[in-house]
Amino acid sequence: MNVLGKRYLFFGVSLLIILVGLGIMVIRGIPLSIDFTGGSLLEIRFDGQSPETTQIYEVYDEYGVEDVQVQTSDTGSYIIRSQFLENDDRDAVIAALSEAIGEVNVVRFDSVGPSIGEQVTSRGALAVAVSSLLVVVFIAWSFRGVTHAFRYGVCAILAMIHDVGIIFSATAIGSILWGWEIDSLFLTALLTVIGFSMQDTIVVFDRIRENSNIYRRLDFETLVNHSIVQTLQRSINTQLMTVEFLLLALAMFGGVTLREFAGILLIGLLSGTYSSIFIAAPILVLWENQEWKTWFRKPATA
């Protein structure tokens, strides 16, 4: 099985998916929840009524509340996002909705101040940056007996960036189809995917290290391809049997609250398995062969 022979096809597929998501975020903006932007989320139901969202907007406008977004859920409730509301303001808005439309049942109310949103964002970025640096140092130290050990760490980080890009792209697409947002659970799923992706990548790299001591006469590309094939069955079976089927069941039957979280994990872990086999190791070969030197040149005449 010549996996590395199709490496540019794999690169192209990943790049296409990531560019689609980036395009959506450029056009529509990043779908941040109140966990990051700060604000209030009010989910309500009206007894025996299904009013138009314009009626809800009118009530909020009367009180001068800005940045209002109203969505309907699968359960028939209304999810209203707005600027940060104090408890008194929330009670006044609920009372106005009851008077203008009908009796209101509050399903949930979440409120996050702008300072907390900024703190969540900065700490999440710091956690990813620190973990990436530690991974490079750890892999470089663990592979110190291999030529160009530092490259293994860098390729692992590039595969991780690939997975992060796939997750953001999937979330951008999900924001159009299902109203997905980047919230605190998204950050939890993202860090989980990073950990799983690193684990799979290190397994593949470790097999390359072992085979480099056994098959010393093989050229590097053949050696890496052989190592990928050896770990292919283990990686796919482990992910499908122990994780993916469970997350698929959770996404389908776990309820609305966990659906987005399970969906992001499902896509992210699948991307992590994909990147460890079809992205990280091929980049290692590309770097070893210095293939960028011939990308824009005409092929040599035989």
N, C-alpha and C positions, 0 to 999 in steps of 0.2 A: 504494500500500500504506500504510494508516494504522496504523503500528506504535504510535504514541503514544496512539491512541484506546483501546487495550486495556491501558494501562499499569497500571491497578489490578488487572487480572487477573494480570499478571506478578508484581506485588508480592505478591498473595495466594498464588500458587503457591509462591514462594520462602519466604514466611513460614510456610506450612504445613509444608514440608520441614524448615526449621530448627527449628520448634517440636516436631516429632516427635523429632528427634535430641536436643534439649534435655530433653524429657520422659524419654527413655530414660536419659540421663546422670544426671538427678535421681533416678530410681528405682533404677538399677543402679550408679551411680557412674561416674566417668570411667575408661575402660579403659586405664590407664597401664601401661607395661611397666617392666621393671627399670631401663631407662635413666633413668627419671624418679623412680621410687620407691626405687631401690636394692634389691638382692637378688641371688639366684642363679637361673640357668636351667640345668637339666640335661635333655638329650634322650638317651634310652637306648632300646635294643631288647633283648628277651629272646630267646635262641636257641630257636626252635621253640615258644614259648609266648606266650599272650595273656592275662596275668593280669587280674583285676579291679582297678580303680583303688583299691578299698578296701584291698587288700593293700599297695599302695605307701604309702597314708596311714598304715597301721599301723606300717610300718617307720620312717617319719619321726617319728611320735608317740613311738616308743620312745626316740628321740634328743633329744626335746624341741624339734624344729624347728617354728617357727611360720609362719603365713601360707602354708601349702602349697596349691598348686592343681595338679591333674593333668589334662592333656588328652591325647587321642589324635590323631595326625596322619593324613593320608591315606596315608602310607607305612608305617603300622603301628607307628611309634615312639611313645614316651610323653614328653610335654613336661611337666617338673615345675618349677614356680616356687615359690620359698620365700624366707625371710629370707636375709640375706647369710651365705654359708658360706665358711670358710677351707678351704684345700686339704686339711688333715688331716680336717676334718669331712666334706668331700665324699668322700674315699677311704673313710672309715668307713661312710658311708651306702651307697655303692656295694657295699662288701663285705657289708653287712647285706642288701641287696637280692639279691645273688647267693646268699647262704646261705638266705634265706627263700623265694625264688621260683625262681631259676635263673640261669644265666650271663648277665651283663650286658655289652652292647657300648655304649660311650659314643659317641654321635654328635657331641655338642658340649657344651661347658660355658662359660657366660658368667657373669661375676660383676661387679657394679657396686656400689660403696659408696654409702651415702646421701648423702655430701658431693658425689660426682660427679653423682648424680641431681639434686640441688638446683642444681648449677652449670649443667648442661645446660638445665634449665628456665629459670633466670634469664637466661642468655645468649640463649636462643631468643626469649624475650619482649622482651629489649632490642634484638635485631636487628630484630624486626618493628616495634617502636616507633620506632627511629631511621630505618629505611627509610621508614616512613609519613610522618614529619616532613619528610624530604628530598624525598619525592615532592610534598608540598603546596607546599613552597618552589619546587621546580623548575617545576611546572606554573604556579604563580602568576607566576613570572618569565617563562616562555616565552609565556604568554598575556597579557602585560601590556598589549598593545594592544587587548584585548577588554574590553568592559564587564563588571564583576564577575568579574575573572580569578580571584580567590581561590575563587569557587564551584566552578570546574572542579576544583581540587585537592581540595576537600572532597568533591565527588561521586565522584571517583576513589577516595578513601579509603573512602567508604561502600560502593562497589561491591566493594572489596577485603574489607571486613568481611563483606559478603554471601557472598563466595567462601569465606572462612575458616569462616563459619557452616555453609555447605553441606558443606564437607569434614569438619568435626567431626560433623555430623549423619550423613553417610554412614559415618563410622568407627564411630559409636555403633550404627547399624543393622548394620554389618558385624561388630561384636563379638558380636552375637547370632547372626548367620547363619554366620559363618566364623571367629569367634574373633579378629578384628582387634584390635590394640592400638596405642596411641600410643607410638612409639619414636623412635629417632634418625633412621631412614629416613623416618618420618612427617614429622618436622621438615624434612628435606631436600625432600620433596615439597611441603610447605606453602610454603616459601620460593620454590620454583620456580613454583608456581601464582601466587603474589603477583606475581612478575616478569612472567609472561605476561599476567596479568589487566591489569596496569598498561599494558603495551604495547598491548593491544587497545583499552583505554579511551582512551589518548592518541591513537590513530589516529582514532577516532570524533570526539573533541573537536577534533582538528586539522582535520578536514573541516568541522566546524561553524564554526571560525574562518575558514577559507577562504571558505565560502559566505556568511558574514556580511558580507564585503566585496563580494561579487558580487550577492547578492539582498537589497539593503538595504530594499526595500519590503515584503518578506514579514514577517508576524508571526513571533515567535520560535518558536512551536510548529511551524508549517509548515516553517520553516527547519531545525529540528532533525530533524524527520521526514524531510525530503528528504535530509539528510546521512546519516541512518541507512540509508536505502534504498541510497544510493550505496556505502556501505561494507559492506553486508550480504553480498553475494556474495563479496567479498574475504575477510572474516572467516571465513565458514563454510568456504569452499574451502580456505583456508590451514590451518585447524585440522584439518579432516577428512583432507585429502590428505597433510599433512606430519607430523602428530602423532598424531591419534586412532587411525588404523588401525594405526600402529606400536605404540602402547601397548596396543591391543586384542590384537594378536598376542602381545606380551610377557606380558600378563596371562593369556592362554589357554595359551601354550606355554612360558613362561619359567621354570616350576618354582615350587615352593611358596615358596621364599625371596623371590622377586621379585614374587609375585602380589599381595600387599597393596600394596607400593610402586607397582606399575604401575596397580593399580586406583584408588588414591587420586589418582595423577596424571591418570588418564583422566577421573575424575569432576571433579577440580578444574579442569583445563584446559577441559573442556566448560562448567563453571560460569563460568569466566573469560570465555569467548566470549559466553555468554548474558548475563552481567551488564554487559558493555561496551555491548551493544546494547539490552537490555530493562530494565536497572536504572539504570546511571549517567546516560545521556542523559535518560530520563524523570524522574529526580530533579532534574536541572538545569531541566527545564521546570516541574516542580512548584514548585521554588523561585522561578523567575522569575515564575510566575503567583500565587504565594503562596496556593496552593489550600487550605492548612490552615485558612484563615479561613472557608471555606464547608463544611467537612466535616460539621459537626454542626448546620447550619442548614437550615431548609426552603427549597426552591428558590423563587425569586421568582416571583410570579404574573405571567403575560404580560399 
